[in-house]
Amino acid sequence: MTDHFADRLLDAIDKKGSPICVGIDPVYEMLPDAVAGSAAERDPHDVEACVDAIYEFTTKVLEVIRPHVPCVKFQSAYFEKYLWEGVQAYYELIHEAREMGFVVIGDVKRGDIGSTSEAYASAHLSEIDFEGIDEAATPDAITINPFLGMDAIEPFVNAAREAGKGLFVLARTSNPGSADLQDAKSIDGRTFSEMLADKLQTVAEAPGMVGRSGWSALGAVVGATQAHTMTSLRERLPRSIFLLPGYGTQGATAEMTRAAFRDGKGAIVSASRSILYAHQKRPGTSWVDAIAGAVEGMRSDVRSIV
């Protein structure tokens, strides 16, 4: 893979006509009865049954959202909890998603130093070339945690640049407790998130990081719920694509994301539970139709502010 991640993502957004992302967060206990059986029939200790249901559910979700959604985000934790069978499903479903034409983000939030970061980067960004492993793939981009410092993200940057992949660095997350650290101010008045953004800007514009679109392969995770700091972070990261989780269940609206966009580009709004489990709020509607309706509603809402 040699083409640039930001260019692929923006091309996919243009093709689908909407900058939205669906998070793949499969919770076995929340899956529709038609997939996993009734509550009395489910056995959360049967790993094979859990993974099979998650696989079936995810595959159908991808088929349903395919006409409207350019990008999907797989949360690795929901697969890792089922040990090696879950991890296998994670990589196989990423392969399925990429075959369907989605740009795929692996929400893995890795972050360490030295050779450990190199190993994480290889596991999640390098193309799979092991003998005997077929129909499995790594994501087009991953989320990473910068808390250990700029040297901790360097191996990820190198791996992404070499493979034509992307990175989304946690800059200002959507959870309420994030303010405890990320809004803490330094003596010069900048918040931790703003200081981080200033350091990331240098990396975002380094040689090989900016594509023909003018956008960088180094993006930032900025919670859609954090409208109060979005303008400041956009000013500091003018070439970074923002991944905006928190739409829907966490309370964010399309209007709250407006400042993340620049001329209608440069951000992608992500929702997970409000899409995947829309059937829970639409009694009498099939779970497939509920997902389709929720995606169409989100697409229309976000398009209205871009």
C-alpha positions as CSV (number, residue, x, y, z in Angstrom):
1,M,0.0,0.0,0.0
2,T,1.6,3.2,-1.2
3,D,-1.1,5.8,-1.5
4,H,-1.6,8.3,1.3
5,F,-4.1,7.5,4.2
6,A,-5.6,11.0,4.3
7,D,-6.2,11.0,0.6
8,R,-7.9,7.6,0.8
9,L,-10.1,8.7,3.7
10,L,-11.1,12.0,2.0
11,D,-11.8,10.2,-1.3
12,A,-14.0,7.7,0.5
13,I,-15.9,10.6,2.3
14,D,-16.5,12.3,-1.1
15,K,-17.7,9.1,-2.6
16,K,-20.2,8.4,0.2
17,G,-21.1,12.0,0.6
18,S,-20.9,12.2,4.3
19,P,-18.0,12.4,6.9
20,I,-19.3,9.8,9.3
21,C,-17.9,6.8,10.9
22,V,-19.6,3.9,12.7
23,G,-17.8,2.4,15.6
24,I,-17.9,-1.4,15.8
25,D,-18.3,-2.1,19.5
26,P,-20.0,-5.5,19.6
27,V,-21.3,-6.3,23.1
28,Y,-22.6,-9.8,23.3
29,E,-25.2,-9.1,25.9
30,M,-26.6,-6.2,23.7
31,L,-26.8,-8.1,20.4
32,P,-30.3,-8.6,19.0
33,D,-32.1,-11.8,19.9
34,A,-32.3,-12.7,16.2
35,V,-28.5,-13.0,16.2
36,A,-27.6,-14.2,19.7
37,G,-30.8,-15.8,20.9
38,S,-32.9,-14.8,23.9
39,A,-31.4,-13.8,27.2
40,A,-32.3,-17.3,28.5
41,E,-30.5,-19.0,25.6
42,R,-27.2,-17.0,25.8
43,D,-24.2,-18.3,27.5
44,P,-21.5,-15.6,28.0
45,H,-19.0,-18.3,28.9
46,D,-19.3,-20.1,25.6
47,V,-16.5,-18.3,23.7
48,E,-17.3,-19.9,20.4
49,A,-20.9,-18.9,20.5
50,C,-20.0,-15.3,21.6
51,V,-17.5,-14.9,18.8
52,D,-19.8,-16.5,16.2
53,A,-22.6,-14.1,17.1
54,I,-20.3,-11.1,17.1
55,Y,-19.0,-12.1,13.7
56,E,-22.5,-12.6,12.2
57,F,-23.7,-9.3,13.7
58,T,-20.7,-7.3,12.5
59,T,-20.8,-8.7,9.0
60,K,-24.4,-7.8,8.7
61,V,-23.9,-4.3,10.1
62,L,-21.2,-3.7,7.5
63,E,-23.5,-4.7,4.7
64,V,-26.3,-2.4,6.0
65,I,-24.2,0.7,6.5
66,R,-22.1,0.2,3.4
67,P,-24.1,2.6,1.1
68,H,-23.8,5.5,3.5
69,V,-20.7,5.2,5.6
70,P,-17.1,5.7,4.3
71,C,-15.3,4.6,7.5
72,V,-15.7,2.1,10.4
73,K,-13.8,2.0,13.7
74,F,-13.2,-1.4,15.3
75,Q,-12.8,-1.2,19.1
76,S,-10.3,-4.0,19.7
77,A,-11.2,-4.4,23.4
78,Y,-14.5,-6.0,22.5
79,F,-12.7,-8.6,20.6
80,E,-9.7,-9.1,22.9
81,K,-11.9,-10.1,25.8
82,Y,-12.5,-13.4,23.9
83,L,-8.8,-14.1,23.8
84,W,-7.2,-15.6,20.7
85,E,-10.6,-16.4,19.0
86,G,-11.7,-12.8,19.5
87,V,-8.4,-11.4,18.2
88,Q,-8.6,-13.7,15.1
89,A,-12.2,-12.4,14.5
90,Y,-10.9,-8.8,14.8
91,Y,-8.3,-9.2,12.0
92,E,-10.7,-11.2,9.9
93,L,-13.5,-8.7,10.2
94,I,-11.1,-5.9,9.3
95,H,-10.3,-7.8,6.2
96,E,-14.0,-8.1,5.4
97,A,-14.5,-4.4,6.0
98,R,-11.6,-3.4,3.7
99,E,-12.9,-5.8,1.0
100,M,-16.2,-3.9,1.2
101,G,-14.4,-0.7,0.5
102,F,-14.5,0.8,4.0
103,V,-11.6,2.8,5.4
104,V,-10.9,1.0,8.7
105,I,-9.6,2.5,11.9
106,G,-8.4,0.2,14.7
107,D,-9.3,1.8,18.0
108,V,-6.4,0.2,19.9
109,K,-5.1,3.2,21.9
110,R,-1.6,1.8,22.1
111,G,1.3,3.7,23.5
112,D,4.7,2.7,24.9
113,I,8.4,3.3,24.2
114,G,11.2,2.0,22.1
115,S,11.0,-1.6,20.8
116,T,7.6,-2.1,22.5
117,S,6.1,0.7,20.4
118,E,7.7,-0.8,17.3
119,A,6.1,-4.2,18.0
120,Y,2.7,-2.6,18.6
121,A,3.1,-0.6,15.4
122,S,4.0,-3.7,13.4
123,A,1.0,-5.7,14.9
124,H,-1.5,-3.0,14.0
125,L,-0.1,-1.2,11.0
126,S,2.1,-3.5,8.9
127,E,0.4,-5.6,6.3
128,I,0.1,-9.3,7.4
129,D,2.7,-11.5,5.6
130,F,2.8,-14.6,7.8
131,E,2.5,-17.9,6.0
132,G,-0.7,-19.7,6.5
133,I,-2.7,-16.6,7.6
134,D,-5.3,-15.7,4.9
135,E,-8.3,-13.4,4.9
136,A,-7.0,-11.2,7.7
137,A,-5.8,-7.6,7.6
138,T,-4.6,-4.7,9.7
139,P,-6.5,-1.4,9.8
140,D,-5.9,1.6,7.6
141,A,-5.2,3.7,10.7
142,I,-5.1,3.3,14.5
143,T,-5.6,5.4,17.6
144,I,-2.5,5.9,19.8
145,N,-1.9,7.3,23.3
146,P,0.8,10.0,23.5
147,F,1.0,10.1,27.3
148,L,4.5,8.7,27.4
149,G,5.8,11.5,25.2
150,M,6.7,12.3,21.7
151,D,9.4,9.6,21.5
152,A,6.7,7.0,22.3
153,I,4.7,7.9,19.1
154,E,7.8,8.0,16.8
155,P,7.8,4.3,16.0
156,F,4.1,4.5,15.1
157,V,4.7,7.5,12.8
158,N,7.6,5.7,11.1
159,A,5.5,2.6,10.5
160,A,2.5,4.6,9.3
161,R,4.5,6.6,6.9
162,E,6.2,3.5,5.5
163,A,2.9,1.6,5.0
164,G,0.8,4.4,3.8
165,K,-1.3,4.2,7.0
166,G,-2.7,6.8,9.4
167,L,-2.7,7.7,13.1
168,F,-5.2,9.4,15.3
169,V,-3.5,10.7,18.5
170,L,-5.7,11.0,21.6
171,A,-5.8,14.8,22.1
172,R,-9.0,15.6,23.9
173,T,-11.2,12.7,24.6
174,S,-15.0,12.6,25.0
175,N,-15.3,11.1,28.5
176,P,-16.2,13.5,31.3
177,G,-13.2,12.7,33.4
178,S,-10.8,13.7,30.7
179,A,-11.0,17.3,31.9
180,D,-9.0,16.3,35.0
181,L,-5.8,16.1,33.0
182,Q,-6.5,17.3,29.5
183,D,-7.9,20.6,30.5
184,A,-5.2,21.2,33.1
185,K,-3.4,24.5,32.4
186,S,0.4,25.2,32.2
187,I,2.0,28.4,33.4
188,D,1.6,29.9,29.9
189,G,-2.2,29.3,29.9
190,R,-2.3,26.5,27.4
191,T,-4.1,23.3,28.4
192,F,-2.4,20.0,28.2
193,S,-4.4,19.2,25.0
194,E,-3.2,22.5,23.5
195,M,0.4,21.8,24.4
196,L,0.1,18.4,22.8
197,A,-1.5,19.8,19.7
198,D,1.4,22.3,19.3
199,K,3.9,19.4,19.5
200,L,1.9,17.2,17.1
201,Q,1.7,19.9,14.5
202,T,5.4,19.6,13.8
203,V,5.0,15.9,13.2
204,A,1.9,16.3,11.1
205,E,3.7,18.5,8.6
206,A,7.0,16.4,8.5
207,P,8.2,15.1,5.2
208,G,6.0,12.3,3.8
209,M,3.1,13.0,6.2
210,V,1.0,15.4,4.0
211,G,-0.9,14.0,1.0
212,R,-2.0,15.5,-2.3
213,S,-5.2,16.7,-0.5
214,G,-3.1,18.9,1.9
215,W,-4.1,16.8,4.9
216,S,-1.8,14.8,7.1
217,A,-1.7,11.1,7.9
218,L,-1.4,12.2,11.6
219,G,-4.8,13.0,12.9
220,A,-6.2,13.7,16.3
221,V,-9.0,12.2,18.4
222,V,-11.1,15.1,19.7
223,G,-14.3,14.2,21.5
224,A,-17.4,15.5,19.7
225,T,-18.6,16.5,23.2
226,Q,-15.7,18.9,23.6
227,A,-17.0,21.9,21.6
228,H,-15.3,24.3,24.0
229,T,-11.8,23.4,22.9
230,M,-12.4,22.3,19.3
231,T,-11.7,25.7,17.7
232,S,-8.4,26.1,19.5
233,L,-7.2,22.6,18.6
234,R,-8.2,23.1,14.9
235,E,-6.2,26.3,14.8
236,R,-3.2,24.4,16.2
237,L,-3.6,21.4,13.9
238,P,-4.7,22.9,10.6
239,R,-3.7,19.8,8.5
240,S,-4.8,17.0,10.9
241,I,-8.0,15.2,10.3
242,F,-10.1,15.0,13.5
243,L,-11.8,11.8,14.6
244,L,-14.8,12.9,16.6
245,P,-16.3,10.2,18.8
246,G,-19.2,10.9,21.1
247,Y,-22.1,11.6,18.7
248,G,-25.4,10.1,19.8
249,T,-25.3,8.1,23.1
250,Q,-22.6,10.3,24.7
251,G,-24.7,13.4,24.0
252,A,-22.8,15.2,21.1
253,T,-24.7,16.7,18.3
254,A,-23.7,17.6,14.7
255,E,-23.7,21.3,15.6
256,M,-21.1,20.7,18.3
257,T,-18.6,19.4,15.7
258,R,-18.9,22.4,13.3
259,A,-15.6,24.0,14.4
260,A,-13.7,20.8,13.6
261,F,-14.3,21.2,9.9
262,R,-12.4,23.4,7.5
263,D,-14.3,24.2,4.3
264,G,-16.4,21.1,4.9
265,K,-13.4,18.8,5.3
266,G,-10.9,17.6,7.9
267,A,-13.1,15.7,10.3
268,I,-15.1,12.5,10.7
269,V,-17.9,12.2,13.2
270,S,-18.2,8.8,14.9
271,A,-21.0,7.0,16.6
272,S,-21.2,3.5,18.0
273,R,-23.9,2.4,20.4
274,S,-26.6,4.8,19.0
275,I,-26.2,3.0,15.6
276,L,-25.4,-0.6,16.6
277,Y,-28.2,-0.9,19.2
278,A,-30.8,1.4,17.6
279,H,-33.3,-1.5,17.8
280,Q,-33.5,-1.1,21.5
281,K,-35.2,2.3,21.1
282,R,-37.3,1.3,18.1
283,P,-39.6,-1.5,19.3
284,G,-41.4,-3.3,16.5
285,T,-38.7,-2.4,14.0
286,S,-36.2,-5.1,12.9
287,W,-32.7,-4.6,14.1
288,V,-31.4,-4.3,10.6
289,D,-34.0,-1.6,9.7
290,A,-33.3,0.2,12.9
291,I,-29.5,0.4,12.1
292,A,-30.3,1.6,8.6
293,G,-32.6,4.3,9.9
294,A,-30.1,5.5,12.5
295,V,-27.3,5.7,10.0
296,E,-29.5,7.7,7.6
297,G,-30.5,10.0,10.3
298,M,-26.9,10.6,11.4
299,R,-25.8,11.1,7.8
300,S,-28.5,13.7,7.2
301,D,-27.7,15.5,10.5
302,V,-24.0,15.8,9.9
303,R,-24.4,16.8,6.3
304,S,-26.5,19.7,7.4
305,I,-23.5,21.4,9.1
306,V,-20.8,20.5,6.6
